[in-house]
Amino acid sequence: MLSVLMAVTVGTTSVEATASNDDTLKKVNPTSARKLLTKDVEKDFSRFAEQKAAKLVQYNEYRNVMQVVALFNQAPAQFLKLNAAQQDEFRGQVAKLDARLSRVRGAEAQAWRQTLSNTAHTMNYLWKHATAEPLVDPMEVQIW
């Protein structure tokens, strides 16, 4: 059930996160900052950080958050296995990165900030429900 939930969550947001064919720095439309940092969008965020917010990539928070995001995108099962301490550390790193990103001027930076927030919220949701009990005990299901 969790894999279906994760597929639906990532699948619906990846439709919103489609990238254009333009090889230049892709601008994020500030009014549609409902994306997650999934695959191509993760790369776009890295490109933005390197080109428009160069100081941001120098901080450990950036590197640590991007490692967890990469794990989320490349190995969802491993992502879900992060322990509570690692999850708490990620939450703290996101808060610090958000504070640093809030100091970058422009609508594009604010859209990326919202995207980071959406991604963190989705990850927290998945972590919370990854350890939840199944809704129905398979032994209690009666077949008619």
C-alpha positions in Angstrom: 0.0 0.0 0.0 2.8 2.4 0.8 4.4 1.8 -2.6 1.1 2.7 -4.2 0.8 5.8 -2.0 4.4 6.8 -2.9 3.8 6.2 -6.6 0.7 8.2 -6.7 2.3 11.1 -4.7 5.4 11.2 -6.9 3.5 10.4 -10.1 1.0 13.3 -9.7 3.7 15.8 -8.8 6.0 14.7 -11.6 3.3 15.7 -14.1 3.5 19.2 -12.6 7.3 19.0 -12.6 7.9 18.5 -16.3 10.8 20.4 -17.6 10.9 22.3 -20.9 13.3 21.4 -23.7 15.3 24.5 -23.1 18.9 23.8 -22.0 19.4 27.1 -20.4 18.6 27.8 -16.8 14.9 26.9 -16.5 12.8 29.5 -14.7 10.3 28.5 -12.2 6.9 30.1 -12.5 6.4 31.5 -9.0 2.6 31.0 -9.3 2.9 27.3 -9.9 5.3 26.4 -7.1 3.5 23.1 -6.4 6.4 20.9 -7.5 8.5 18.5 -5.6 12.2 18.1 -6.1 11.9 15.0 -8.2 14.5 13.9 -10.7 14.7 16.7 -13.4 13.4 19.3 -10.9 16.1 18.3 -8.4 18.7 19.0 -11.2 17.0 22.3 -12.0 17.2 23.3 -8.3 20.9 22.4 -8.2 21.5 24.5 -11.3 19.6 27.4 -9.8 21.6 27.2 -6.5 24.9 27.0 -8.4 24.2 29.9 -10.8 21.9 32.2 -8.8 22.7 31.4 -5.2 26.3 30.3 -5.2 26.8 30.8 -1.5 24.0 28.3 -0.8 25.9 25.3 -2.2 28.8 26.0 0.2 26.8 25.1 3.2 26.5 21.6 4.7 22.7 22.0 4.9 22.5 22.2 1.1 24.6 19.1 0.6 22.8 17.1 3.3 19.3 18.0 2.0 20.3 17.2 -1.6 21.7 13.8 -0.5 18.3 12.9 1.1 16.4 14.2 -1.9 18.6 12.1 -4.2 17.9 9.1 -2.1 14.2 9.9 -2.3 14.4 10.0 -6.1 16.8 7.1 -6.7 16.1 4.6 -4.0 12.7 5.2 -2.3 13.0 2.0 -0.3 16.3 3.1 1.2 14.8 6.6 1.8 12.0 5.1 3.9 14.5 3.1 6.0 16.2 6.3 7.4 15.9 6.2 11.1 14.2 8.7 13.4 17.5 10.5 14.2 18.3 10.9 10.4 14.8 12.1 9.7 15.0 14.7 12.5 18.4 15.8 11.2 16.9 16.2 7.7 14.1 18.4 9.1 16.6 20.6 10.9 18.7 20.9 7.7 15.7 21.8 5.7 14.8 24.6 8.2 18.3 26.0 8.0 18.3 25.8 4.2 14.9 27.4 4.0 16.2 30.3 6.2 19.2 30.7 3.9 17.1 30.5 0.8 14.7 33.1 2.2 17.6 35.6 2.0 18.0 35.1 -1.8 16.1 37.8 -3.7 13.6 37.2 -6.4 10.4 35.4 -7.2 12.4 32.4 -8.6 14.2 31.9 -5.2 10.9 32.1 -3.4 9.3 29.5 -5.8 12.3 27.2 -5.1 11.8 27.8 -1.4 8.1 26.7 -1.7 9.2 23.6 -3.8 11.7 22.7 -1.0 8.9 23.0 1.6 6.5 20.9 -0.5 9.2 18.2 -0.9 10.0 18.2 2.9 6.3 17.9 3.7 5.8 15.0 1.3 8.9 13.2 2.7 7.6 13.7 6.3 4.2 12.3 5.3 5.8 9.3 3.7 8.0 8.6 6.7 5.0 9.0 9.1 2.9 6.5 7.1 5.8 4.1 6.3 5.7 3.0 9.9 2.0 3.0 10.4 0.0 -0.1 10.9 -1.8 -1.5 7.9 -5.4 -0.3 7.7 -6.8 -3.8 7.4 -5.3 -7.0 8.9 -4.9 -9.4 6.0 -6.0 -12.3 8.3 -9.3 -10.5 9.1 -10.4 -10.1 5.5 -13.2 -12.4 4.6 -13.6 -13.7 1.1 -17.2 -14.2 0.1 
